[in-house]
Amino acid sequence: MQIKPLKPLDKETLTEIGLPWHTDPDNTPYIGDEVVVISQAEADAYYQACNELYDMYVQAGEYAITNDLFFELDIPNTLVPMIKQSWEEEIHWHLYGRFDLAGGLDGRPIKLLEFNADTPTMLYETSVVQWAMLKYNGYDTNAQFNNLYEALGENFKRMITLGADTGNFEEMYEGWRILFSSVRGNIEEEQTTRFLQDIAKSVGFQTAFCYIDEVAFSPDEGVFAQGVNHEFLFKLLPWENIAIDEPELALIMQSMMENKNAIFLNPAYTVMFQSKRFLKLLWDLFPNHPLLLETSYEPLKGKKQVEKRAFGREGANVEVLDMHQVSMAKNDGIYHNHKPIYQEFYELNSSGGLYYQPNVFYAYEACALGFRKGGLILDNYSKFISHMIG
């Protein structure tokens, strides 16, 4: 790996540009003072790999729905009708997701670790902060695999045009409103949500923001905030959390979809992609595919592997096992009630005893790269690392 040091942005500047979560709980900087240098060929390979992976996800999604594999994917029953409807009706458009990968540098093959398809974070860091880091250090800000802002803007338009051509967006747009919402008290999620709102507004949508507890859900009339009806609701709240923690709300949202008075972003079918148990389905349908790692619902025999839960975040409830299933590293967490998945271990790119995980955003196509840096299990203390093409 080629890594160059960067002069860091101070806390005040990071706050000013919209990143107040610049310092981790252990008082260390969240934004790394270095940049990973990649080649254009490596950037192209990440782009091509994630486009191919998304096509595979779509094929596997059709298979999962056709064969009613929701129990195997650990998906709550209350979500199944919404998953099926959102899959069948094109208007339920997938806005964006984030692929977590391994490899891709130093000649190592790219491998899929998982897909954060419903409520991915790192959006602002990837789109804005690493651009600011390059600018502050005198580097060419265009020397990145990073058109995330533009790609999201175009994908917002596709919610109306429902296709690749967004040139007739203004002719088709009829003043539809998007309400953006996040959980009260989480500044990172709020900033991510407001950033998406800014992008939607910049391409011509009418938008508003409120916290999720302020949203009024009506089965017969749709989504309201401050008494105003909105055709779309973006909610930075995972579908599985809604189903488990707010089952009555899930049923109301189902009625809203059936009555066609609201469209939810990201759509309900993304919870299938979000389930890490979907990785096993991919392996079944595309065995030994060069972008995939062997994955099973049961421990793999004779292989070093990673045990994860179907749903989990920030490295919680992840355990690395050696070939004899002896624990090498383990993180506890709140997701232990979800079903397990076992994925063949594949070492991340590393330097100086630390690991670097490439993360690629997808919005209709792969559109931006960033890195996370940390230990054997990347958790909420991992650092965001910029990249540049050189």
N, C-alpha and C positions, 0 to 999 in steps of 0.2 A: 504493500500500500504506500502511496505517496501522500504525505500529510504535511501541510505548511502551517506555521503559526499565524494567528491573526491578532491584531490589536483589538481587544474586546470593547464593545459598547458599554458605557457605564449604566448603572441602574436607572438613573434619571432619564437618560435617553431612551432606554428600552421601554420605560413607562410611557414616555411621551409618544412613542410610535405605536403604542397599543399592546405592550406585553408586560403587564404588571406582575405576572407570575414568573419573574426572571430569576428568583432565588428559591432553591429547594429547602425543605424543612431543616436540613442539616447546615443551612446557611452557606451552601456552595452554589456557584452560578449554574443556572440551568442551560444557558447558551454557551457552548464550548468556544474556546479561543483558538480554534484551528479550522482548517478546511481540508476536506478530502479531495484530492485532484484525480479526476478520471479522464479517460480518453473519449473522443467522440464515438468511437466504436463501442465502448462500454455503455455510454448513454443510449446509443441506438439499440443495443441488446436488451437493456432494461425496458425500453419502450416496446419493442417487439414482443418480449416475453409476457408483459402484462396484458397486452392486447390479445395474445393467444390464450392466456389464462382466463380472461373474461369470457371469451367465446366458449371455453370449456365449462365455465361456471353456468352459462346459459343452457348448454346442452344437458348438464347434470341437473339443473333446476327443473327442466322439463321432465326428466326421468324421475326425479323425486316426487313431483306432483302427480304424475301419471300412476306411480306405484304407491302413493300414500305413505311415504317414508318419514312422516313428520315425527312419529314416536321415536324412531331411530335417531333423528336429528335433535331430539330433546326439546322439541318445540311445543309449547302449551296448546292444548286443543282449541282454546278460544281464538287463537290467531289463524287457524287453518282456513276458515271461510274468507278472511281478508287476504291471506296469501294467494289463494286460488283466484279471487276476483282481480287483485292487482296484477297478477301474472297474465290473465286473459285479456285485460283491457289496457291498451297501449298508453292511454292517457296517464297511467300511474308510472311516471318516468323516474328512473334511477338517476338521482342528481350526481352523487359522487361517492367514492369509497377509497380505501387505502390498502394496497398490498404490502405485507411485510415479507421480506425476502432474506435470503442468505446467498453468498457468493456474488459473482459478477465482476470481481476484481482479481487481478493477478492470474488471470486465466482460469479461475475456478467457475464451474458451471453455476448458473442461477437456479435457485430452488425456492419454491413457495413454502412459506411457513404458515401463513394464514391470511385471511382477507377481512379487513374491518369494513364491512359493506353498509352498515346502518348508521352508526354514530362515531365516525373517526374524528379524532382530534389531530393536532400538529398542523392544522390547516394554515393558521396565521404565520407560524414559524417558517413553514415551507415557502409560502407565497411571498411574504414580506420581509421577515427578519433576515433570512440568508441573503436576500438581495441587498438589504441595508448593510450587512456585514461586509460584503464584497465592495460596495460603494465606499464605505468608511475606510477600507484598507487600500483603496486605489486600484482595485481590480475591475475588469470589464464586467459589468452587471449582466450583460447578455451572454456571458460564457457559462451558462447553466442549462441543464435540462429542467426548465421551469417556466411554463406558460399557464400556471394554475388559475390565475385570476381570469385570463381571457377564456380559457376552456370552460370554467364554471359559468361565465357570462353567456357563452354560446349554448351551454346545456340548459340554462334557465329558459332561453328562447325555444329550445326544442320541446319543452313542456307544452308549448302552444303549437309549434309546427309539426311535432311528432315525426321528425325525420332529420336527415343530415343537412338539408337546405334551410338555413335560417334567414335567407334574404327577404322572405315575405313575412317576417315576424310582425312588422308594424301593421300590415294589412289584416292579419288574422287576429291580432291582440285586441280584445274588447274591454280593456280596463280591469281585468281580473286582479284581485288583491292576494298577496302572500303575507300571512302572519307568521312571524318568526318568534319562537319561544324556546326558553331554556329553563333549567332549574334555578330557583332563587338561591343566591349565596355562593355559586360556583363561578368565579370571575373568568376562569379559562373557558368554560363552556359558554358563558354569556358573550365573551369577546368573539369566540368562534362564530356564534350565531349572528351577532351584529355584523361581523365581517361578511358573512353570506348575504345578509340583508343589504349591505352596501353594494355588493356585486349585482344583486337582482335589481336594485333601484337604478344602478348605472346603465342597465340595458333597457329600462323603460317600464318596469313593473311598479305598481303602487304597493307599498309595503308598510308594515308596522311591526313593532316589537312589544312583547309583554312576557312576563314570567308564566310558566306553564300553569301555575295555580290560579292565574287570572283569566285563563281561557275559558269561555263558556261553550260547552258542547251540547248541541241540540240534535237529537235523532232526526227531527223533521225539518229543521231550518238550517243546520250547518254550524260552522265555526264563527264565534263572535268574540270581539275584544273591544272594550269601550263602546259597546252597542253597535259596532260596525261589522257587517258580514264579510268574511274572507273565503274565497274559493279554495285557496291552498293553505295548509298549515305545515310549516317546517318545525319539527319538534326534536330538539337534541335530548331525547329521552329514549332509551332502547326499547324496542318492541317487547322483548321478553320481560323487561321490568314492568311495563304497562300491564301485561297479561298476569304476572305473578302478584304484583303489589296493588294493582288497580283493576281487578277483573270486571267490575261494573263499568268502568270507563272503556275497557276493551269492547264490551258488548255494545255500548253506545256508539263507538267508532265504527263497529261493524254495521250497525243500522244506518249510520251516516253514509257509508260507502254504498250500501244497498240502495239507499234513496238518492244516491248520486248528488249529494249536496256538499261534499268536501273531498279534497284530494290530499293525502298525507305524504310528506317527504321526510326521509326516504320511504318508498313504498313498503308495504308489509312483506313482500316476498324477499326483501333483503335480509330478513331474519334467518332465512335458510342459508344464505351465503355467509352470514355472520357466525353461524354455528360452526365450531371447529370440527364437529363430527361430519360435516360436509366434506372434509378432507379425505375421509375414508371412502366416501362415495366417488370422489374424483379418482382415487386410486383404483377402485373397482372398474370404473368405466374407461380409464386411460392407464392401464397397468404399465409400470416401468417407463412412463413418459419422462423425458429428460428434465422437465421442470418440476416434477413432483417427487415427494419422499414417501416411502412406504408408510401407510397409516392403517391402524386397526382399532376396533372396539375393544380388543383384548391385548394384553402385553405381547410385544413382539419377542420371539424366541431367538436368543443368541445375538441380539443387537443392542447397541447403545441407543437409547430412545428418550423421548420427552413425553411425560404424562401431562396432559392439559385437561381442562374442563370444557364442556361444550360452549359455555359462555363464561367469560372472565376477562378482566382488563388489568393492564399495568403489571403483568407478570404474576398476578395472584394465583394461588393454587396450581403452580407449575412445579414439576419435579423432574430433574435429570437423573436417569437411571443408567448404570453401566450394563454390559452385556449379560450380567448375572442378576439384573434387576435390583442391584444395591444402589441406594441413593447417593448421588454425588453432590447434589445441590437441591434445595427445596425452599419454596416460598409458600407460606400459609396465606389464607385469605377468606373471603366471604362466599366463595362460589362452590364450596365443597358439595352442595346438594345437587349440582348438575352432573350429568353423566360424563365419564372419562373418555379420553381419546389418547391413543399412543402413536406417536409419530417418530420415525427414524431420526436419530440425532444427526445434524449436519452443522459443523462448526462455522460460526460467523467469521467474516474477515476480522483480522486482529492486528493490533500494533501496541507495543509497550505493555503487554499483558491485559489489555482491554479489548472489547469486541465492538464492532461497528456493524449495525444492521441497516441495510438500505430499505427505505420505505418509498413506494411509488404511488402517487395519487392517480385515480382514474375518474375521468368525467367525460363519458362517451368514447374517450381513448385515453391511453396513458399520457400524463401531462406534466408531471413534476416529481423530482427526486429530492429526498433529504435523508439524513442518517441519524440514528440514535446510537449512543455510545454507553457501554456499561459493562457489568460483569457477565457471568455465564448465563444468568437469567436477567433479562432486561426488565426493570421494574420502574416505579414512579420516581426513582432517583437517577434514572438514565438521563444523559445530556443530549441536547439537540446539536447536531454538527452540520455545518454548511458543506456545500460541494461546489466545485467549479470544473469546467472542462478546459484542460490545458495540454 
